[in-house]
Amino acid sequence: MKLNRPIPTSSTAGFLRRRSSMPMWADLAWRVVLVFGLIALVLLLHWVGRDGLKDNLDNHISFIDVLYFTTVTVTTVGYGDIVPVSPEARLFEALLVTPIRLFVWLIFLGTAYNLFLRNILYRWRMARIQADLHNHIIVTGFGTSGQEAVHELLARGANPREIVVIDPSERALELAEAQGCNILCGDSTRDRTLKDVAVHRARNMIVSAGRDDTSILITLTARHLAPDLPISIVVRNEDNELPARQAGATTVINPVSFAGLLLAGSTSGKHIADYMSDLAASGGRVKLNERFVLPEEIGKPLSAITTGLGVRIYRKDAPIGFWEDGAKQLQTGDLIIEIVEGDGTP
């Protein structure tokens, strides 16, 4: 499925359309010139071979008769008042005029499709896709980080039809579309773009625009459209982490800082960085999982859960470690962070 601007929509089962490098008026002009050129060619050849034509009204073929016969035969099959009678004229009509007639009609139909029918079709398809967008994940920016995020989401079992990728580059969108994602070519800093992907109905949003200032502006735009939407943003400058949070980001990730954590961890033990990478990836031997407390777990300590190894609780957004007193008794509404078996476990 795919969304595609400039329609107040778009996309995005796959309807990627590249914007023509030729302006619409120029595209229309060359089509008109081509049609008139073909008519002029047929007119010339008809005039040269006018002896093979017969006028059933006055038996005289004038230039006006040839012009009339040319326009009628190119656009229709003729009315029968002027007809080819010689073998040469009939052969000319069969082998040249008929293909030109079909070609001219194809040009007319193609022009009508490009100017009118395609926009109607795109709007209809876009409306259907938008109606299906509920509880989806929006990924703005499909560079290295965005691609890795989508790859990891798919590896974790996400349905690609529930992922919408927004990027101004159609080359990047081709990669996302190849993975089955919805796509929208547009500017994520604009309200209209985010409304087109139903940001108010999204489950999560990942922002990785490649520039910190652009990513923060996208976050601001999304936050005022969807006040409760969880937004994860990638920033590359440590100084921009606070502005990103102030813009409304729920989670701020600095890949440089994370790499530093792995490097620093490796100095304390050769397996620490390996384990941290394992936790972050879906294909590792272990992985982190976040879930709400189950009814049968309420009142029990975090250490008593059986679905995994509980390491942290979030109670009213406040983190509680497994060693703290708050973890001794689970409460309704608690979010549990647990370590569970990964897909890479033998």
N, C-alpha and C positions, 0 to 999 in steps of 0.2 A: 504494500500500500504506500501511496506517496502523496505528499502535499506539494503543490508547486505554485509559487507566485509567478506572475503578477496578479493572478486572479485572487480575490479576497479570500483566500483559501489555500489552496491547491492541492495536492497529492497525493505530493506527495505522490494495491497491486502494482505497479510500476508504470508511471507515466512521465518519466523524465523527458523534458523537452528543452533543448538548448535554445537560448535566445539567438536569433539570427544576427549576424554582424551587419546585415543590410537593413536600413531603416524600412519601416512598413510602407512608406510612400514610394520608396525606390523599388521595393519588391513588387508593389502593385503596378508601378510604371513599366517595369520591364516585361511584365505579363501582358499588359495592354499593347506594348510595342511588338511583342512576339505575335500576338493574335493578328494585328493589322499587317504585320509583315507576311504572315502566311496567307492572309486574304489577298494581299497585293500580288504574291507569287501566283496564286491560282487565277487571279484576274488577268495577269499577263499571259499565262499559258492558254487561258480560254480565248483571249483576244487573238493570239497567234493561230489557234486552231479553230477559229469561229466558223470555218467552212464545214466543220463536222457537226454543227448545231442547226436545229430547225425550230423556227418560231411558228407555232401552230395558228397564230393570229394573222400575221401579215407576210410570212415567209421571208422576212428581212431581219438580219441580225445587225443591230447598231451597237455602238459602245455602251449605250444605256442598257440595252438588252443583255450584253455581256456582264456588265456590273450587277444588274439585277439577278441574273442567273448565278453568278459567282456567290453573292451574299446568301441567296436562297439555298444553294447546294452545300455551302460550307456550314450553315447553321441548321439546315433541315435536310430532308431527302428530296426536296423539290416539289413543285406543284403540278408539273406536267405540261405547262403552257410552252416552255422551251425545253427541248429534249436533245440529247446527243443521238445522232443517227448513224454516223460513220463508225466503223470498227475502232479506228484510232481514238475517236472522242470517247467512246464507251470504255475502252481500255484505260484511258486517262482518268475517267471518273472512278473506275473501280480500283485502280492501283495507287492513285495519288490523292484524289479529292476525298475519298472515303476515309483513309487514315488521317488526313488533315482535319476532316470534320470531327472525328473522334478525339483527336489531340486537342482541338480547340475546346471541345466540351469538357475534357479533363482539366484544362487550364481554368475554365470558368468554375467548375466544381471545386477544384483545389483552392481557388481564390475565395470562394464562398466559405469553404471549410476553415481556412486560415483566419478570415476576418470575422466570421460570425459563429459557425457551428462549433468550432473547437472551444471557444470561450464558454459557450453554453454547456458543452460536454464537460469541460473542466470544472465549471461551477457545480454541476450536478454531482460529479464524482467527489468533489471536495466536500460538498454538503454531506454526502453519505459517510465519508471517512471521518469528518468532524463529529457526526452523530455517534460514531463508534468509539470515540476517544473518551474513555473514562478510566480513572485510576491508572494512567499511563505514566511513563517516564520520559521526560524531555531532556535531550542532550544538546546544548548549544555550543557549537564549535566541534569540528570533527578533525582536529589535528592529531598529534601523537597521543596526547592524554585522552581526548575524546574517543579515539579509536580503541585504546586500551580499555577504557571504561565500558564501552559497548561490548567488546570482546569478553570481558569478565562477566558482564551481566548475562550474556548468552550462555557462557560456561556455567553460570549458576542456575540456569534453567529458565531465564526470562524469555517470554514470548516476543520475538522480534516485532510482531504486529502491535505490541504495547509500548514500543519505543519510537519516539519521534526525534529525528536528528535535524537540527537547523544549522545551516552554514551558508555563507555567501558564495562559496565555490562549488560549482556543479561537478567538478572533477572529484572533490571530496565526497559529494553526495552520491556519486556513482558507487563508491565503495560501501557506503551505508546501505544503499538500495540493494546491492548485491547480497547483503546479509539479511534481507527481508524487512528492513526497518522502514517506517514511514519517513519521508524526507520533505523538507521545505527549504527552498532557496530564498533566503531573506536576511534581513537585519534584525537580530534579536534584541537590539536596544529600543526598537519601536514597539509601541503598544499593540499596533495592528498585527504584527507578526506573532506575538505571543498569544493574542486573542484567537488567531487563526488555528493555533494548535491546542486550544481549550486549556490554557494554563490554569484556569480556576478549577478544573476538574482533574488535574494531574496528581499523581502520587508522590513523585519526587522530581527534582530538577537538578541537572548537573551542568555547571557553567565552566567552560574551558575555552575561552575565546582567543587565547594566545597572548593577549596583552592584559595586564592587571587592570588598567583603567577601563578598558572595554568590558571586562568581566564584571567589575564592580557596578558599572552602569547597567548592565543586563540584570544584575541582581536587584538593583533598585527598581527597575522597571517591573520585574516579576513580582517583587514584594508588594508593590502597591496594587497590583492586579489580583494577587493571591496571598492575602495576609498570613494564612496558615500553612502555606506550602513549604515542605522541607527543601532547602536549597543547599547543595554542596558546591563549593567554588574552589578552583585551583588558582593560587597566586604564587608568583615566583620571587617576589621581593618581600622579605620579612616585614618591612615597614608597612606593607599594604594589608597585612592580616587584620589589624584593628579596623581600618576603614571598611574592609570586606564584611566584618561582623556588624559594624554599624549600619551598613547598607541593607542588612537583613539576612545575611548568610547563616544558615544553621550549622554548617560544617565548613571549616576553612582548611584546605590542605596545601601545604608547601612541599612540593616534591624535593626541593633542595634540602629542606630541614629533615624530611623523612630519610633521605639518603644519608644525611649526617648521623641520624639516630642509628641506622644500620651499621655505619662505619664505626661509630663509637661503641656500639654493642659488641662488635667483633673483637674489640680489644679486651673485653672482659671475659671472653670465652669464645672459642672458635665456632660453637654451634648456636650461639644466641642469635646472630643475624640470620642464620638459616631457618631457625624456628620462627622468627618474626616474619620472614618472607612467606613461610608456610601458612601462617595465620592469615596473612593478607590475601592469599591467592586461593581460588576455588579448587585448583588441582593439587593442592598440597595434602599431606597426610593428616593435617588438622586444619580446622578453620573456625572462625568466630561466627557466632549466631546470636541474633537479638530477637527476643520474643517477650510477650507479656506473661506474667505469672499465671499458672493454671489454677482453677478453683481448688483442686485437691492439694495444691502446694501452699496455700495461704495458711499462715501460722507456723509453718515449718522453717527451719534455717536454710540458708542458701546452699549449704553443703549437702542437704538432703535431696536435692533434685536428681532425677535419674536420667534426664535427657542428655546431659553433658556435664562438664566441669564448670560450675558457676564461679565467675571471677569478679563480677561487679553487678550492682543494682543501680538503677536510676529511679529515684523516688521523687516525684514532682521536679524532675530535671536535675536533681542534686545527686552526684555520684556517691555511691557507698561501696567501699571495698569489702572483699569477702572476710577480712579480719576485723571489721568494725562491728560495733554492737548492733547497728541497724540491720546487718545481714543475718542476725540470729533469728529473726522472725519476719517472713515475707508477708507483704500486705497487698490488698486489692489495688490494682493499677500499677504495680511495680513492673519495670522493664528489666529483664534479666539478660546480661551478657554472659554467654557460656562458650566454652570450647567444645566443639563436637568433632566427630570423625570426618575427615576430609575425603574427597573423591580419590586421592592418591594413595589411600591406605590399601596395602596388599590384601 
